[in-house]
């Protein structure tokens, strides 16, 4: 199981850690997609009108010759029209020939300026510009969106772990390799090719190899991701237009991308980066600090090294919220519930102490989702319940007050928790029966506490 980070940073600060190379590749691809869809739609309508006019003239002559030369009907439409243009079907002295020829020339001119004809690579019309744009354009919109999803998945992980320059170079190399294999496999000069899917295949292969050799645990199974990619690319290759790469060209890009990054891993290559290190909430961390080193170790897949560095931090500085939170999440992923619960409790306590209630609510939601409420300390649990009540989350507050009453029977603020639980049941839930039980418990167990009249 390997962890693939889909969103580089949370909420308001996510834009600070967007992978720059991936973001630019996606933006250019989406821009070219928009241009392709709009321009191709307009050209297709004009070509359809010309097709109708050509067919009207062709019908007058081609069907007359059906009995004389049946071979005409076995020719592809392009070959048939080339024969008409040479005067073999419609006599050149016939007025219809000049009209047909004018429509045919307009049709051919429009076909030559269709977006994929201009942006795709063709050995008949090579060029650096076509080579570059072919690695960024997709043949159809649904293929574009499908491949961009894989590009985003790979880019968010690879740029953070390896750097944008190397990831961009790998994207270029695998895309060119897939295009070369496609061109060599084609017997005759094919239609202009959109090779971006081959480059994305290389990015997917690099992600699989990098995480496999890093032995990184996580949430999304690598084999499942590979199966989804193969299924998606088979669908695109079989259902997509002639401008798309063949499936085997994409598969070669996948293998090459995996081979490049596997080689780098075997050579123990490590990223030497000057990019800012971002914390849990997107804040910039001092790149020379131990916390930044822990983040780099996590990004490189060295979880044991990161855990040791974080433990050193909390031993030295018991106010380091980020270290406690990262330790808790690491322990939770590895099933060490006691360590995770203690880390979450300390992180929540630090947030509540400084009044960062919005962040505290986020952390409590994570604690609640993973069922770590029982690990909260006495003071932290009561403060968290108070925060939830003030924030209007009455159901969660009632559950936490109830847990506090049961778990800490000797706490000094226990009667306050019972009183607040009574007010929640009576005022917000309109549950008189439960409110009466809580009030009776308050009077019996804490007779000196001023209880309200029932």
QUIZI-V965691 format. One record per residue. RES is the residue in one letter. PSI is psi as a letter, one per 30 degrees, with the letter a starting at -180 (none if undefined). Layout:
RES | PSI
RES | PSI
This chain:
X | k
X | k
X | k
X | j
X | j
X | e
X | k
X | f
X | l
X | l
X | b
X | f
X | g
X | e
X | f
X | f
X | g
X | k
X | j
X | e
X | e
X | e
X | e
X | e
X | e
X | e
X | e
X | e
X | e
X | e
X | e
X | e
X | e
X | e
X | e
X | e
X | e
X | e
X | e
X | e
X | e
X | e
X | e
X | e
X | e
X | e
X | e
X | e
X | e
X | e
X | e
X | e
X | e
X | e
X | e
X | e
X | e
X | e
X | f
X | f
X | e
X | e
X | f
X | e
X | g
X | e
X | e
X | e
X | i
X | f
X | f
X | e
X | f
X | f
X | k
X | l
X | e
X | e
X | e
X | e
X | e
X | e
X | e
X | e
X | f
X | g
X | g
X | f
X | e
X | k
X | k
X | f
X | f
X | k
X | e
X | f
X | e
X | e
X | e
X | e
X | e
X | e
X | e
X | e
X | e
X | e
X | e
X | e
X | e
X | e
X | e
X | f
X | g
X | k
X | e
X | f
X | e
X | e
X | f
X | l
X | k
X | k
X | f
X | e
X | i
X | l
X | l
X | e
X | e
X | e
X | e
X | e
X | f
X | f
X | g
X | f
X | k
X | l
X | e
X | l
X | e
X | e
X | e
X | e
X | e
X | e
X | e
X | e
X | e
X | e
X | e
X | e
X | e
X | e
X | e
X | e
X | e
X | e
X | e
X | e
X | f
X | f
X | k
X | e
X | e
X | e
X | e
X | e
X | e
X | e
X | e
X | e
X | e
X | e
X | e
X | e
X | e
X | e
X | e
X | e
X | e
X | e
X | e
X | e
X | f
X | k
X | e
X | l
X | j
X | l
X | l
X | k
X | k
X | j
X | g
X | e
X | f
X | e
X | e
X | e
X | e
X | e
X | e
X | e
X | e
X | e
X | e
X | e
X | e
X | e
X | e
X | e
X | f
X | f
X | h
X | j
X | l
X | b
X | f
X | k
X | k
X | e
X | e
X | e
X | e
X | e
X | e
X | e
X | e
X | e
X | e
X | e
X | e
X | e
X | e
X | e
X | e
X | e
X | f
X | l
X | l
X | f
X | f
X | l
X | l
X | l
X | e
X | f
X | e
X | e
X | e
X | e
X | e
X | e
X | e
X | e
X | e
X | e
X | e
X | e
X | f
X | e
X | e
X | e
X | e
X | e
X | g
X | h
X | k
X | k
X | k
X | j
X | l
X | g
X | l
X | k
X | k
X | k
X | a
X | e
X | g
X | g
X | k
X | k
X | k
X | j
X | f
X | g
X | l
X | e
X | e
X | e
X | e
X | e
X | e
X | e
X | e
X | e
X | e
X | f
X | g
X | i
X | e
X | e
X | e
X | e
X | e
X | e
X | e
X | e
X | e
X | e
X | e
X | f
X | e
X | e
X | j
X | g
X | g
X | j
X | e
X | e
X | e
X | e
X | e
X | e
X | e
X | e
X | e
X | e
X | e
X | e
X | f
X | g
X | g
X | i
X | e
X | e
X | e
X | e
X | e
X | e
X | e
X | e
X | e
X | e
X | e
X | e
X | e
X | e
X | e
X | e
X | e
X | g
X | g
X | i
X | e
X | e
X | e
X | e
X | e
X | e
X | e
X | e
X | e
X | e
X | e
X | e
X | e
X | g
X | h
X | g
X | e
X | f
X | f
X | k
X | l
X | e
X | e
X | e
X | e
X | e
X | e
X | e
X | e
X | e
X | e
X | e
X | e
X | f
X | g
X | g
X | i
X | e
X | e
X | e
X | e
X | e
X | e
X | e
X | e
X | e
X | e
X | e
X | e
X | e
X | f
X | i
X | f
X | g
X | k
X | e
X | g
X | e
X | e
X | e
X | e
X | e
X | e
X | e
X | e
X | e
X | e
X | e
X | e
X | e
X | e
X | e
X | f
X | h
X | i
X | e
X | e
X | e
X | e
X | e
X | e
X | e
X | e
X | e
X | e
X | e
X | e
X | e
X | f
X | i
X | f
X | f
X | k
X | j
X | k
X | l
X | k
X | none
